[in-house]
Amino acid sequence: LIAPVYGVEKYIARFAESVFCQSYPYIQFVFVNDGTKDASMDVLNAIIKDRFSHLKEQIVIVNQDNAGLPAARRKGIEYATGDYIWHVDPDDWIEKDAVEKIAAVISATDCDLVYFDLIKEYQGRSKIKMEGEYSSLNKERYIKDMFYHKAFGCVWNKCVKRSLYKSDKLIYPEYTYGEDTFLTTQLVGMAGSIVH
């Protein structure tokens, strides 16, 4: 799990709780402090020290000068050692069994990329956002749907084999506008197998 940290002081406690309390035990947590100016890292470090010190060997904290979201995620990939990478944003949170469910799908299918539905939180209500059905047989439609906003082009609802992220064919975005779709288009294109 790779999380870029910048300006998320209000959200990071709930996020950290959700990732550190996962029912699946074999997780490496990589936090990239992208030169945040608020107390995000203080909050995170306090939570680790007070409640999750038993996970210390699984937690990596990387500090860098502010370079933007794409650079922070790329830096996290340099430190990731797991077979799969899930980019998670610290202004979100994940269900307690999320990684366990993803790992079960990966174990059953050995897929290159697994994508999943999500819940959008609004003021006073929640809404499940369902993804369409895509596979390696209709990658072109998946990519097209991302650009037409019919599918999520984000990295945070996809768990991808680390080898795809490490491919020398992958071009990383420099800017923080449409950066996820720029990256996921390539990952979907390279994936030999895709599972919802």
N, C-alpha and C positions, 0 to 999 in steps of 0.2 A: 504494500500500500504506500503510495507516494503522495504526500500532501505539501503543496507550496504554502508558505505562511507569509501573508502580508496584509496588515490592516484588518485582522479578524478577531480582535480582542473580545468582541461581544459574543462570538459564536464558538470559539475554539474549545471552551470547556465542555459544551454539549457534544461537539464533534469528537473530542478526545475520548470522552466516556463511551461513545458509540463504537469507536474502533478498538479501544483497549478491552472492551467487554465482549468481544466476539466469541462465539461458541467454538469456533475452529482455532486450534492452538498454534498452528504452524505459520505464523505471519511475521514478516519483517516490516517494521514501521519506519518509513523514511520521511522525515520532516525537513524541508528546505526553507530556512529562514532567508527570505529574499530581501534582507535589509529593512524589515518592518520597523516603523517608527513608534508604534504603539506598544502596549504591554502584552501582545499575543504570546511571545516566547516566555515571558515571566509566568503567565497563566499556565501555559503548557508544562513548563519545567516544574511548577508547584504541584500540578496534578500528578505528574510522573513520580515525583518525590513522595508525595503524601499517600497516593493510592495505588500506584502501579509500578513501584520499584522492582517488583518481582519480574517485570517484563523488560528490565533495563538492557539485557543482552540482546533483545530483539529490536531495540529502538536505536535509530541512527539520526542524529541531528547535524545538519550541514548548514553552516553560516556563509552567506555571500553578500556582497554589495548588491543593492537593488538592480536587477537586470531584466525584470518583467516575467510574466507567467510562463511563456514558452521556455525561456532559459532556466527558470527554476525547476520546471518539470524535467528538462533534459539533464540538469545537474543531479536530480534524484535518481534518474536511470543509471547514472554512473556508479551510484552506491548500491543499487538494488542487486540482490543475489538470488532472488526467488526465480522459479521457472516462469511465473506469470506476473504481470504488472497491472495493477488497477490504480489509476490516478483518481484520487478523491479530493474534493475541495473542502477546506475546513469551515466553510459557512454552511455546509450540509451536515447530515448525519446519516448513518446506515443502520439498518435493522440488525438485531443481535445475531441472527443466523445467516446474514447475507453472505459472508465469505464461505461458510459451510455449504450453503446451497450452490454457490458458484463452483467450489471445489468438487462437489459431487458431480456436476455436469461435466467438468473438465476430466474427472476421473473416468466417467462413463464414455466420453466421446474423444478424448485427446484432441479437442479442437484447437485451432490457432487463435480464435477470437470468440468469446461468448459475450453477448449483449443482453440487456435486461430492461424490463419496464421500470418505471420510477413513480414516485409520488411527489407532486408539486404542492407546496404549502402556500396557502393564501391567507389573508387576514380572516381568521375564524373558520376556515374550511380547508379540506385536503382534496386533491383530485388525482386519481391514478391515471398516468399517461402510458398507454399501451403502444408498444412498438409493433410494426408490421412483421410479417414473416419473410425473412431473408436467409439465404444460404450462399454457398459458393457458386451455385448455379444461376443466381440472379444478382450478382454483385453490382452489375451496371445499374440496375434499377435501384438498389440500395444507395449507391453513391448519388444517383440523380435525385432520389427522394430526400437525401440530406441537403442538397443545394436548394430544393424547393420547400424545405422546412416540413416535409411529410415524415421524416425520420430524424432522430437526434444525431447530429454530427459531432456531439461532444465525446470526450474521452472518459468522462466519469460514469457512463453507463456501459462501459466495455472493459472486459478483462482480457488481456492480450499476452500471448507468449512473449517472453522477454527477447527471444531471438529475433522477432520481427522488429522490436524497438532498436535492437543492436545492429540491424542490417545496414550495410554501407549504401544501400539503395534508398534508404529513407532520408528525405530532406526535411529538416526541422525548420519551422517558421521562425522568423526573427521578430515579428510584430504581434501585438495582442489584439488583433481584429480578425475574427474568423479563423483563429489559429487552430482550434480543435478540428474543424471541418477539413482544414488543410492537411492535418495529420491523419485523421481517421479515414479520409479518402484513400490515402496511400496504404494504410494498414489493411483496410478491407480489400483493396486491390491485391495485396501480397498474400492475404490469408488463403490457405488451401482449404480450410474448413471453418464455417461460421455457424454458430448455434445460438438460438434464442432461448 
